[in-house]
Amino acid sequence: MSDVTPAIEVRAVHKAFGLVQALDGVDLTVSTGTLTALLGPNGAGKTTLVRIIATLARADDGQVRVFGYDTAKQAAQVRVRIGLTGQYAGLDDALNGQDNLILIGRLAGLGRGAVRRRAAELAGALGLTDAIDRMVRTYSGGMRRRLDLAASLMHRPELLVLDEPTTGLDPASRQQLWAILTELKAAGTTMLLTTQYLEEADRFADVVHVLDHGKIIASGTPEQLKERAGGAGTSLDDAFLALTRSVS
């Protein structure tokens, strides 16, 4: 039995908003070094769970640990180990690209020299060097998403939480972003992904969890979920629809 601490452990997590039970006893584990996809219909509870994992919200009951640290009791230790990027880029339009990265890096505790070196390194890696001195409000959607990813990587997180990172991007920008994410995974970064594009989960995820009505209703590799839903020739889209219909 492996003694490696999981990247994420979610145990019996509940969260309600008034009379709405957003999460109803969720259990899941994300192994270190994997890309795990969290899929579900709108309103299934995905964003609520992501926010709890990222220490942006607290569960009403249950426990979430990130690399062994309790997200409610040890939030500071969790935050230095995770990066969060999503469909709504957390950037300041009034700053240029470099100043956005420097601001994020300084907030993460990097020194003046280190933060400039890291910003230049990430700008080069993500194809932003020529635009790094431009105001962010002039960036295209794909450029903003890459800059947001760079910001989330400034402090070299062990876990990258990707909340619908390619929503709204054109196919070329999606392909470019996934090329970068694939390199990060190969380098050992653990990732938790939510996405509306099931072909992304099918192609890139090691494990998929399907969340519906606040509960995990299925877990497995993409191939296992497709086999469960219909076997050979079944797409992950078909499997997802079959699984979520069965509990609706």
Secondary structure as UniProt FT lines:
FT   STRAND          8..17
FT   TURN            18..19
FT   STRAND          20..30
FT   TURN            32..33
FT   STRAND          35..39
FT   TURN            42..43
FT   HELIX           46..53
FT   TURN            54..55
FT   STRAND          61..66
FT   TURN            67..68
FT   STRAND          69..70
FT   TURN            71..73
FT   HELIX           75..79
FT   TURN            80..81
FT   STRAND          82..86
FT   TURN            93..94
FT   HELIX           97..107
FT   TURN            108..109
FT   HELIX           112..125
FT   TURN            126..127
FT   HELIX           129..131
FT   TURN            132..133
FT   HELIX           136..138
FT   HELIX           141..152
FT   TURN            153..155
FT   STRAND          159..163
FT   TURN            165..168
FT   HELIX           171..186
FT   TURN            187..188
FT   STRAND          190..194
FT   HELIX           198..204
FT   STRAND          207..212
FT   TURN            213..214
FT   STRAND          215..220
FT   HELIX           222..229
FT   TURN            232..233
FT   HELIX           236..245
FT   TURN            246..247
//
